Amino acid sequence: MAEQASIDTSAQAEEGVRRRDFINIAAVSFAGVGGAAVLVPLVSQMAPSADVLAQSSTEIDISAIQPGQAIKAVFRKQPVFIRNLTPEEIAAAEKVDVSSLRDPQSLEERTKEGKTNWLITMGVCTHLGCVPLGAGEGEVKGEFGGYFCPCHGSSYDTAARIRKGPAPKNLEVPEYAFTSDTVVKIG
């Protein structure tokens, strides 16, 4: 009988451990599901809204831009300059010794291969964020024939590289790709 009693107690002990394990697993699972239920809305509310996603890229028809002309467009609520460089402007940009520049970049680094005549830059001066002149018809292009920032006198060359003034860097080149010969997608 003593043997029978010890077998019963050990069976009850095993059953108790199993119940305790089940309760622990159920509690942890319940807490995990509850935590996920709280985190999913929290994380999803931090995602960009539909109007922001719509502005994450823009397509622009460049077929009407003649050599030597530039247009201003808007990308992420900031101006973008799209310029169709003439062969003379390309030659002037390539003639510059890149090592002499404050922010050394060649024209090839700032344009797409096979599309060297298309220079696409953000229209925001890298000094204090003013909008440089030079993209519009009849605007002052500065002494290097590119862009001129009227706020503090920064001058950019035909490749939109800083040449004179307080701006520390060249005009930024956004991420872009040509979707056809006449359409460019920025962003």
PyMOL CGO cylinders between C-alpha atoms (Angstrom):
from pymol import cmd
from pymol.cgo import CYLINDER

trace = [
    CYLINDER, 0.00, 0.00, 0.00, 2.81, 2.35, 0.67, 0.3, 1, 1, 1, 1, 1, 1,
    CYLINDER, 2.81, 2.35, 0.67, 3.93, 1.74, -2.86, 0.3, 1, 1, 1, 1, 1, 1,
    CYLINDER, 3.93, 1.74, -2.86, 0.45, 2.54, -4.16, 0.3, 1, 1, 1, 1, 1, 1,
    CYLINDER, 0.45, 2.54, -4.16, 0.37, 5.82, -2.19, 0.3, 1, 1, 1, 1, 1, 1,
    CYLINDER, 0.37, 5.82, -2.19, 3.75, 6.95, -3.52, 0.3, 1, 1, 1, 1, 1, 1,
    CYLINDER, 3.75, 6.95, -3.52, 2.67, 6.18, -7.11, 0.3, 1, 1, 1, 1, 1, 1,
    CYLINDER, 2.67, 6.18, -7.11, -0.53, 8.23, -6.62, 0.3, 1, 1, 1, 1, 1, 1,
    CYLINDER, -0.53, 8.23, -6.62, 1.39, 11.24, -5.21, 0.3, 1, 1, 1, 1, 1, 1,
    CYLINDER, 1.39, 11.24, -5.21, 3.91, 11.16, -8.03, 0.3, 1, 1, 1, 1, 1, 1,
    CYLINDER, 3.91, 11.16, -8.03, 1.07, 10.96, -10.60, 0.3, 1, 1, 1, 1, 1, 1,
    CYLINDER, 1.07, 10.96, -10.60, -0.63, 13.92, -8.94, 0.3, 1, 1, 1, 1, 1, 1,
    CYLINDER, -0.63, 13.92, -8.94, 2.66, 15.82, -8.90, 0.3, 1, 1, 1, 1, 1, 1,
    CYLINDER, 2.66, 15.82, -8.90, 3.17, 15.19, -12.64, 0.3, 1, 1, 1, 1, 1, 1,
    CYLINDER, 3.17, 15.19, -12.64, -0.40, 16.24, -13.36, 0.3, 1, 1, 1, 1, 1, 1,
    CYLINDER, -0.40, 16.24, -13.36, 0.13, 19.42, -11.31, 0.3, 1, 1, 1, 1, 1, 1,
    CYLINDER, 0.13, 19.42, -11.31, 3.25, 20.27, -13.28, 0.3, 1, 1, 1, 1, 1, 1,
    CYLINDER, 3.25, 20.27, -13.28, 1.39, 19.77, -16.53, 0.3, 1, 1, 1, 1, 1, 1,
    CYLINDER, 1.39, 19.77, -16.53, -1.43, 22.04, -15.40, 0.3, 1, 1, 1, 1, 1, 1,
    CYLINDER, -1.43, 22.04, -15.40, 1.03, 24.67, -14.23, 0.3, 1, 1, 1, 1, 1, 1,
    CYLINDER, 1.03, 24.67, -14.23, 2.89, 24.51, -17.57, 0.3, 1, 1, 1, 1, 1, 1,
    CYLINDER, 2.89, 24.51, -17.57, -0.36, 24.89, -19.46, 0.3, 1, 1, 1, 1, 1, 1,
    CYLINDER, -0.36, 24.89, -19.46, -1.36, 27.92, -17.38, 0.3, 1, 1, 1, 1, 1, 1,
    CYLINDER, -1.36, 27.92, -17.38, 2.08, 29.51, -17.91, 0.3, 1, 1, 1, 1, 1, 1,
    CYLINDER, 2.08, 29.51, -17.91, 1.98, 28.92, -21.66, 0.3, 1, 1, 1, 1, 1, 1,
    CYLINDER, 1.98, 28.92, -21.66, -1.59, 30.25, -21.89, 0.3, 1, 1, 1, 1, 1, 1,
    CYLINDER, -1.59, 30.25, -21.89, -0.70, 33.37, -19.89, 0.3, 1, 1, 1, 1, 1, 1,
    CYLINDER, -0.70, 33.37, -19.89, 2.38, 34.14, -21.99, 0.3, 1, 1, 1, 1, 1, 1,
    CYLINDER, 2.38, 34.14, -21.99, 0.42, 33.57, -25.22, 0.3, 1, 1, 1, 1, 1, 1,
    CYLINDER, 0.42, 33.57, -25.22, -2.39, 35.83, -24.03, 0.3, 1, 1, 1, 1, 1, 1,
    CYLINDER, -2.39, 35.83, -24.03, 0.14, 38.55, -23.10, 0.3, 1, 1, 1, 1, 1, 1,
    CYLINDER, 0.14, 38.55, -23.10, 1.81, 38.21, -26.52, 0.3, 1, 1, 1, 1, 1, 1,
    CYLINDER, 1.81, 38.21, -26.52, -1.47, 38.58, -28.39, 0.3, 1, 1, 1, 1, 1, 1,
    CYLINDER, -1.47, 38.58, -28.39, -2.42, 41.54, -26.20, 0.3, 1, 1, 1, 1, 1, 1,
    CYLINDER, -2.42, 41.54, -26.20, 0.96, 43.19, -26.81, 0.3, 1, 1, 1, 1, 1, 1,
    CYLINDER, 0.96, 43.19, -26.81, 0.62, 42.72, -30.57, 0.3, 1, 1, 1, 1, 1, 1,
    CYLINDER, 0.62, 42.72, -30.57, -2.91, 44.14, -30.45, 0.3, 1, 1, 1, 1, 1, 1,
    CYLINDER, -2.91, 44.14, -30.45, -1.51, 47.28, -28.83, 0.3, 1, 1, 1, 1, 1, 1,
    CYLINDER, -1.51, 47.28, -28.83, 1.60, 47.61, -31.02, 0.3, 1, 1, 1, 1, 1, 1,
    CYLINDER, 1.60, 47.61, -31.02, 0.01, 47.14, -34.46, 0.3, 1, 1, 1, 1, 1, 1,
    CYLINDER, 0.01, 47.14, -34.46, -2.13, 50.33, -34.31, 0.3, 1, 1, 1, 1, 1, 1,
    CYLINDER, -2.13, 50.33, -34.31, 0.74, 52.23, -32.69, 0.3, 1, 1, 1, 1, 1, 1,
    CYLINDER, 0.74, 52.23, -32.69, 3.18, 51.32, -35.46, 0.3, 1, 1, 1, 1, 1, 1,
    CYLINDER, 3.18, 51.32, -35.46, 0.66, 51.75, -38.28, 0.3, 1, 1, 1, 1, 1, 1,
    CYLINDER, 0.66, 51.75, -38.28, -0.23, 55.28, -37.17, 0.3, 1, 1, 1, 1, 1, 1,
    CYLINDER, -0.23, 55.28, -37.17, 3.43, 56.22, -37.67, 0.3, 1, 1, 1, 1, 1, 1,
    CYLINDER, 3.43, 56.22, -37.67, 3.30, 55.22, -41.36, 0.3, 1, 1, 1, 1, 1, 1,
    CYLINDER, 3.30, 55.22, -41.36, 3.14, 58.07, -43.89, 0.3, 1, 1, 1, 1, 1, 1,
    CYLINDER, 3.14, 58.07, -43.89, -0.31, 59.15, -44.97, 0.3, 1, 1, 1, 1, 1, 1,
    CYLINDER, -0.31, 59.15, -44.97, -1.61, 58.74, -48.53, 0.3, 1, 1, 1, 1, 1, 1,
    CYLINDER, -1.61, 58.74, -48.53, -0.93, 62.37, -49.48, 0.3, 1, 1, 1, 1, 1, 1,
    CYLINDER, -0.93, 62.37, -49.48, 2.69, 62.06, -48.35, 0.3, 1, 1, 1, 1, 1, 1,
    CYLINDER, 2.69, 62.06, -48.35, 3.15, 58.82, -50.29, 0.3, 1, 1, 1, 1, 1, 1,
    CYLINDER, 3.15, 58.82, -50.29, 1.72, 60.50, -53.37, 0.3, 1, 1, 1, 1, 1, 1,
    CYLINDER, 1.72, 60.50, -53.37, 4.44, 63.15, -53.13, 0.3, 1, 1, 1, 1, 1, 1,
    CYLINDER, 4.44, 63.15, -53.13, 7.24, 60.62, -52.70, 0.3, 1, 1, 1, 1, 1, 1,
    CYLINDER, 7.24, 60.62, -52.70, 7.85, 60.67, -56.45, 0.3, 1, 1, 1, 1, 1, 1,
    CYLINDER, 7.85, 60.67, -56.45, 6.84, 62.81, -59.37, 0.3, 1, 1, 1, 1, 1, 1,
    CYLINDER, 6.84, 62.81, -59.37, 6.98, 62.37, -63.13, 0.3, 1, 1, 1, 1, 1, 1,
    CYLINDER, 6.98, 62.37, -63.13, 7.79, 65.32, -65.37, 0.3, 1, 1, 1, 1, 1, 1,
    CYLINDER, 7.79, 65.32, -65.37, 7.50, 65.61, -69.14, 0.3, 1, 1, 1, 1, 1, 1,
    CYLINDER, 7.50, 65.61, -69.14, 10.73, 67.14, -70.41, 0.3, 1, 1, 1, 1, 1, 1,
    CYLINDER, 10.73, 67.14, -70.41, 9.93, 67.06, -74.14, 0.3, 1, 1, 1, 1, 1, 1,
    CYLINDER, 9.93, 67.06, -74.14, 9.29, 70.81, -74.39, 0.3, 1, 1, 1, 1, 1, 1,
    CYLINDER, 9.29, 70.81, -74.39, 12.57, 71.89, -72.75, 0.3, 1, 1, 1, 1, 1, 1,
    CYLINDER, 12.57, 71.89, -72.75, 14.92, 73.13, -75.49, 0.3, 1, 1, 1, 1, 1, 1,
    CYLINDER, 14.92, 73.13, -75.49, 18.74, 73.10, -75.13, 0.3, 1, 1, 1, 1, 1, 1,
    CYLINDER, 18.74, 73.10, -75.13, 19.75, 76.01, -72.92, 0.3, 1, 1, 1, 1, 1, 1,
    CYLINDER, 19.75, 76.01, -72.92, 16.38, 76.14, -71.17, 0.3, 1, 1, 1, 1, 1, 1,
    CYLINDER, 16.38, 76.14, -71.17, 15.44, 75.11, -67.65, 0.3, 1, 1, 1, 1, 1, 1,
    CYLINDER, 15.44, 75.11, -67.65, 12.20, 74.62, -65.78, 0.3, 1, 1, 1, 1, 1, 1,
    CYLINDER, 12.20, 74.62, -65.78, 11.23, 74.67, -62.14, 0.3, 1, 1, 1, 1, 1, 1,
    CYLINDER, 11.23, 74.67, -62.14, 9.13, 71.80, -60.80, 0.3, 1, 1, 1, 1, 1, 1,
    CYLINDER, 9.13, 71.80, -60.80, 8.07, 70.78, -57.31, 0.3, 1, 1, 1, 1, 1, 1,
    CYLINDER, 8.07, 70.78, -57.31, 9.21, 67.62, -55.54, 0.3, 1, 1, 1, 1, 1, 1,
    CYLINDER, 9.21, 67.62, -55.54, 8.35, 66.99, -51.86, 0.3, 1, 1, 1, 1, 1, 1,
    CYLINDER, 8.35, 66.99, -51.86, 7.26, 70.63, -51.55, 0.3, 1, 1, 1, 1, 1, 1,
    CYLINDER, 7.26, 70.63, -51.55, 10.68, 71.88, -52.69, 0.3, 1, 1, 1, 1, 1, 1,
    CYLINDER, 10.68, 71.88, -52.69, 11.72, 73.35, -56.02, 0.3, 1, 1, 1, 1, 1, 1,
    CYLINDER, 11.72, 73.35, -56.02, 13.57, 71.20, -58.54, 0.3, 1, 1, 1, 1, 1, 1,
    CYLINDER, 13.57, 71.20, -58.54, 15.54, 72.58, -61.49, 0.3, 1, 1, 1, 1, 1, 1,
    CYLINDER, 15.54, 72.58, -61.49, 15.56, 70.56, -64.72, 0.3, 1, 1, 1, 1, 1, 1,
    CYLINDER, 15.56, 70.56, -64.72, 18.01, 71.97, -67.24, 0.3, 1, 1, 1, 1, 1, 1,
    CYLINDER, 18.01, 71.97, -67.24, 18.76, 70.86, -70.81, 0.3, 1, 1, 1, 1, 1, 1,
    CYLINDER, 18.76, 70.86, -70.81, 22.42, 71.80, -71.15, 0.3, 1, 1, 1, 1, 1, 1,
    CYLINDER, 22.42, 71.80, -71.15, 23.82, 73.06, -74.44, 0.3, 1, 1, 1, 1, 1, 1,
    CYLINDER, 23.82, 73.06, -74.44, 27.04, 71.57, -75.83, 0.3, 1, 1, 1, 1, 1, 1,
    CYLINDER, 27.04, 71.57, -75.83, 28.79, 74.82, -74.79, 0.3, 1, 1, 1, 1, 1, 1,
    CYLINDER, 28.79, 74.82, -74.79, 27.54, 74.50, -71.19, 0.3, 1, 1, 1, 1, 1, 1,
    CYLINDER, 27.54, 74.50, -71.19, 28.65, 70.84, -71.08, 0.3, 1, 1, 1, 1, 1, 1,
    CYLINDER, 28.65, 70.84, -71.08, 32.10, 71.82, -72.42, 0.3, 1, 1, 1, 1, 1, 1,
    CYLINDER, 32.10, 71.82, -72.42, 32.39, 74.62, -69.83, 0.3, 1, 1, 1, 1, 1, 1,
    CYLINDER, 32.39, 74.62, -69.83, 31.50, 72.19, -67.02, 0.3, 1, 1, 1, 1, 1, 1,
    CYLINDER, 31.50, 72.19, -67.02, 33.95, 69.53, -68.23, 0.3, 1, 1, 1, 1, 1, 1,
    CYLINDER, 33.95, 69.53, -68.23, 36.77, 72.08, -68.62, 0.3, 1, 1, 1, 1, 1, 1,
    CYLINDER, 36.77, 72.08, -68.62, 36.79, 72.83, -64.86, 0.3, 1, 1, 1, 1, 1, 1,
    CYLINDER, 36.79, 72.83, -64.86, 39.48, 71.05, -62.81, 0.3, 1, 1, 1, 1, 1, 1,
    CYLINDER, 39.48, 71.05, -62.81, 37.36, 68.99, -60.38, 0.3, 1, 1, 1, 1, 1, 1,
    CYLINDER, 37.36, 68.99, -60.38, 40.09, 68.98, -57.71, 0.3, 1, 1, 1, 1, 1, 1,
    CYLINDER, 40.09, 68.98, -57.71, 39.88, 72.79, -57.51, 0.3, 1, 1, 1, 1, 1, 1,
    CYLINDER, 39.88, 72.79, -57.51, 36.21, 72.68, -56.47, 0.3, 1, 1, 1, 1, 1, 1,
    CYLINDER, 36.21, 72.68, -56.47, 34.98, 73.04, -52.89, 0.3, 1, 1, 1, 1, 1, 1,
    CYLINDER, 34.98, 73.04, -52.89, 32.65, 70.04, -53.37, 0.3, 1, 1, 1, 1, 1, 1,
    CYLINDER, 32.65, 70.04, -53.37, 34.46, 68.06, -56.10, 0.3, 1, 1, 1, 1, 1, 1,
    CYLINDER, 34.46, 68.06, -56.10, 32.08, 66.33, -58.53, 0.3, 1, 1, 1, 1, 1, 1,
    CYLINDER, 32.08, 66.33, -58.53, 32.31, 65.95, -62.28, 0.3, 1, 1, 1, 1, 1, 1,
    CYLINDER, 32.31, 65.95, -62.28, 29.37, 66.55, -64.60, 0.3, 1, 1, 1, 1, 1, 1,
    CYLINDER, 29.37, 66.55, -64.60, 29.25, 62.78, -65.27, 0.3, 1, 1, 1, 1, 1, 1,
    CYLINDER, 29.25, 62.78, -65.27, 28.76, 62.14, -61.54, 0.3, 1, 1, 1, 1, 1, 1,
    CYLINDER, 28.76, 62.14, -61.54, 25.85, 64.60, -61.47, 0.3, 1, 1, 1, 1, 1, 1,
    CYLINDER, 25.85, 64.60, -61.47, 24.02, 63.29, -64.56, 0.3, 1, 1, 1, 1, 1, 1,
    CYLINDER, 24.02, 63.29, -64.56, 22.92, 59.92, -65.94, 0.3, 1, 1, 1, 1, 1, 1,
    CYLINDER, 22.92, 59.92, -65.94, 25.07, 58.04, -68.44, 0.3, 1, 1, 1, 1, 1, 1,
    CYLINDER, 25.07, 58.04, -68.44, 24.01, 58.86, -72.00, 0.3, 1, 1, 1, 1, 1, 1,
    CYLINDER, 24.01, 58.86, -72.00, 21.93, 61.83, -70.75, 0.3, 1, 1, 1, 1, 1, 1,
    CYLINDER, 21.93, 61.83, -70.75, 24.73, 64.25, -69.83, 0.3, 1, 1, 1, 1, 1, 1,
    CYLINDER, 24.73, 64.25, -69.83, 22.71, 67.14, -71.24, 0.3, 1, 1, 1, 1, 1, 1,
    CYLINDER, 22.71, 67.14, -71.24, 19.98, 66.70, -68.56, 0.3, 1, 1, 1, 1, 1, 1,
    CYLINDER, 19.98, 66.70, -68.56, 20.95, 68.24, -65.23, 0.3, 1, 1, 1, 1, 1, 1,
    CYLINDER, 20.95, 68.24, -65.23, 18.37, 67.70, -62.48, 0.3, 1, 1, 1, 1, 1, 1,
    CYLINDER, 18.37, 67.70, -62.48, 19.00, 69.33, -59.09, 0.3, 1, 1, 1, 1, 1, 1,
    CYLINDER, 19.00, 69.33, -59.09, 17.07, 70.47, -56.06, 0.3, 1, 1, 1, 1, 1, 1,
    CYLINDER, 17.07, 70.47, -56.06, 16.45, 74.21, -56.28, 0.3, 1, 1, 1, 1, 1, 1,
    CYLINDER, 16.45, 74.21, -56.28, 17.58, 74.92, -52.73, 0.3, 1, 1, 1, 1, 1, 1,
    CYLINDER, 17.58, 74.92, -52.73, 20.85, 76.70, -51.92, 0.3, 1, 1, 1, 1, 1, 1,
    CYLINDER, 20.85, 76.70, -51.92, 22.99, 74.61, -49.60, 0.3, 1, 1, 1, 1, 1, 1,
    CYLINDER, 22.99, 74.61, -49.60, 23.91, 77.64, -47.50, 0.3, 1, 1, 1, 1, 1, 1,
    CYLINDER, 23.91, 77.64, -47.50, 20.63, 78.65, -45.85, 0.3, 1, 1, 1, 1, 1, 1,
    CYLINDER, 20.63, 78.65, -45.85, 17.94, 77.19, -48.10, 0.3, 1, 1, 1, 1, 1, 1,
    CYLINDER, 17.94, 77.19, -48.10, 17.09, 80.09, -50.40, 0.3, 1, 1, 1, 1, 1, 1,
    CYLINDER, 17.09, 80.09, -50.40, 15.96, 79.40, -53.97, 0.3, 1, 1, 1, 1, 1, 1,
    CYLINDER, 15.96, 79.40, -53.97, 18.70, 80.34, -56.46, 0.3, 1, 1, 1, 1, 1, 1,
    CYLINDER, 18.70, 80.34, -56.46, 17.98, 82.23, -59.67, 0.3, 1, 1, 1, 1, 1, 1,
    CYLINDER, 17.98, 82.23, -59.67, 18.89, 80.95, -63.10, 0.3, 1, 1, 1, 1, 1, 1,
    CYLINDER, 18.89, 80.95, -63.10, 16.19, 78.43, -64.00, 0.3, 1, 1, 1, 1, 1, 1,
    CYLINDER, 16.19, 78.43, -64.00, 13.63, 80.98, -65.18, 0.3, 1, 1, 1, 1, 1, 1,
    CYLINDER, 13.63, 80.98, -65.18, 13.73, 82.95, -68.40, 0.3, 1, 1, 1, 1, 1, 1,
    CYLINDER, 13.73, 82.95, -68.40, 15.78, 86.13, -67.98, 0.3, 1, 1, 1, 1, 1, 1,
    CYLINDER, 15.78, 86.13, -67.98, 16.94, 85.34, -64.42, 0.3, 1, 1, 1, 1, 1, 1,
    CYLINDER, 16.94, 85.34, -64.42, 20.49, 86.14, -63.32, 0.3, 1, 1, 1, 1, 1, 1,
    CYLINDER, 20.49, 86.14, -63.32, 22.70, 83.05, -63.73, 0.3, 1, 1, 1, 1, 1, 1,
    CYLINDER, 22.70, 83.05, -63.73, 25.75, 84.37, -61.90, 0.3, 1, 1, 1, 1, 1, 1,
    CYLINDER, 25.75, 84.37, -61.90, 29.28, 84.74, -63.17, 0.3, 1, 1, 1, 1, 1, 1,
    CYLINDER, 29.28, 84.74, -63.17, 29.67, 81.00, -63.90, 0.3, 1, 1, 1, 1, 1, 1,
    CYLINDER, 29.67, 81.00, -63.90, 26.53, 80.69, -66.04, 0.3, 1, 1, 1, 1, 1, 1,
    CYLINDER, 26.53, 80.69, -66.04, 24.63, 78.32, -63.77, 0.3, 1, 1, 1, 1, 1, 1,
    CYLINDER, 24.63, 78.32, -63.77, 22.65, 79.56, -60.78, 0.3, 1, 1, 1, 1, 1, 1,
    CYLINDER, 22.65, 79.56, -60.78, 22.95, 82.57, -58.47, 0.3, 1, 1, 1, 1, 1, 1,
    CYLINDER, 22.95, 82.57, -58.47, 21.57, 82.71, -54.94, 0.3, 1, 1, 1, 1, 1, 1,
    CYLINDER, 21.57, 82.71, -54.94, 20.44, 86.28, -54.24, 0.3, 1, 1, 1, 1, 1, 1,
    CYLINDER, 20.44, 86.28, -54.24, 20.33, 85.79, -50.46, 0.3, 1, 1, 1, 1, 1, 1,
    CYLINDER, 20.33, 85.79, -50.46, 24.08, 85.63, -49.80, 0.3, 1, 1, 1, 1, 1, 1,
    CYLINDER, 24.08, 85.63, -49.80, 25.73, 85.62, -53.23, 0.3, 1, 1, 1, 1, 1, 1,
    CYLINDER, 25.73, 85.62, -53.23, 26.55, 81.95, -53.84, 0.3, 1, 1, 1, 1, 1, 1,
    CYLINDER, 26.55, 81.95, -53.84, 27.35, 81.26, -57.50, 0.3, 1, 1, 1, 1, 1, 1,
    CYLINDER, 27.35, 81.26, -57.50, 27.01, 77.86, -59.15, 0.3, 1, 1, 1, 1, 1, 1,
    CYLINDER, 27.01, 77.86, -59.15, 28.40, 76.79, -62.53, 0.3, 1, 1, 1, 1, 1, 1,
    CYLINDER, 28.40, 76.79, -62.53, 26.56, 75.09, -65.42, 0.3, 1, 1, 1, 1, 1, 1,
    CYLINDER, 26.56, 75.09, -65.42, 26.78, 71.74, -63.56, 0.3, 1, 1, 1, 1, 1, 1,
    CYLINDER, 26.78, 71.74, -63.56, 25.22, 73.35, -60.44, 0.3, 1, 1, 1, 1, 1, 1,
    CYLINDER, 25.22, 73.35, -60.44, 28.50, 73.05, -58.53, 0.3, 1, 1, 1, 1, 1, 1,
    CYLINDER, 28.50, 73.05, -58.53, 29.38, 75.71, -55.96, 0.3, 1, 1, 1, 1, 1, 1,
    CYLINDER, 29.38, 75.71, -55.96, 32.09, 78.02, -57.28, 0.3, 1, 1, 1, 1, 1, 1,
    CYLINDER, 32.09, 78.02, -57.28, 31.86, 81.18, -55.16, 0.3, 1, 1, 1, 1, 1, 1,
    CYLINDER, 31.86, 81.18, -55.16, 30.08, 82.34, -52.02, 0.3, 1, 1, 1, 1, 1, 1,
    CYLINDER, 30.08, 82.34, -52.02, 29.20, 80.84, -48.63, 0.3, 1, 1, 1, 1, 1, 1,
    CYLINDER, 29.20, 80.84, -48.63, 27.37, 77.68, -49.81, 0.3, 1, 1, 1, 1, 1, 1,
    CYLINDER, 27.37, 77.68, -49.81, 29.32, 74.63, -48.61, 0.3, 1, 1, 1, 1, 1, 1,
    CYLINDER, 29.32, 74.63, -48.61, 28.07, 72.09, -51.18, 0.3, 1, 1, 1, 1, 1, 1,
    CYLINDER, 28.07, 72.09, -51.18, 26.82, 71.74, -54.73, 0.3, 1, 1, 1, 1, 1, 1,
    CYLINDER, 26.82, 71.74, -54.73, 23.09, 71.84, -55.40, 0.3, 1, 1, 1, 1, 1, 1,
    CYLINDER, 23.09, 71.84, -55.40, 21.78, 68.40, -54.43, 0.3, 1, 1, 1, 1, 1, 1,
    CYLINDER, 21.78, 68.40, -54.43, 20.99, 65.90, -57.18, 0.3, 1, 1, 1, 1, 1, 1,
    CYLINDER, 20.99, 65.90, -57.18, 17.85, 63.96, -56.20, 0.3, 1, 1, 1, 1, 1, 1,
    CYLINDER, 17.85, 63.96, -56.20, 17.33, 60.31, -57.04, 0.3, 1, 1, 1, 1, 1, 1,
    CYLINDER, 17.33, 60.31, -57.04, 15.79, 60.15, -60.52, 0.3, 1, 1, 1, 1, 1, 1,
    CYLINDER, 15.79, 60.15, -60.52, 15.39, 57.89, -63.55, 0.3, 1, 1, 1, 1, 1, 1,
    CYLINDER, 15.39, 57.89, -63.55, 14.28, 58.34, -67.13, 0.3, 1, 1, 1, 1, 1, 1,
    CYLINDER, 14.28, 58.34, -67.13, 11.14, 56.29, -67.74, 0.3, 1, 1, 1, 1, 1, 1,
    CYLINDER, 11.14, 56.29, -67.74, 11.23, 57.24, -71.45, 0.3, 1, 1, 1, 1, 1, 1,
    CYLINDER, 11.23, 57.24, -71.45, 13.07, 59.70, -73.66, 0.3, 1, 1, 1, 1, 1, 1,
    CYLINDER, 13.07, 59.70, -73.66, 10.62, 62.44, -72.68, 0.3, 1, 1, 1, 1, 1, 1,
    CYLINDER, 10.62, 62.44, -72.68, 9.64, 61.60, -69.08, 0.3, 1, 1, 1, 1, 1, 1,
    CYLINDER, 9.64, 61.60, -69.08, 11.77, 61.68, -65.95, 0.3, 1, 1, 1, 1, 1, 1,
    CYLINDER, 11.77, 61.68, -65.95, 10.65, 60.24, -62.60, 0.3, 1, 1, 1, 1, 1, 1,
    CYLINDER, 10.65, 60.24, -62.60, 12.10, 62.01, -59.56, 0.3, 1, 1, 1, 1, 1, 1,
    CYLINDER, 12.10, 62.01, -59.56, 12.08, 60.11, -56.30, 0.3, 1, 1, 1, 1, 1, 1,
]
cmd.load_cgo(trace, "trace")
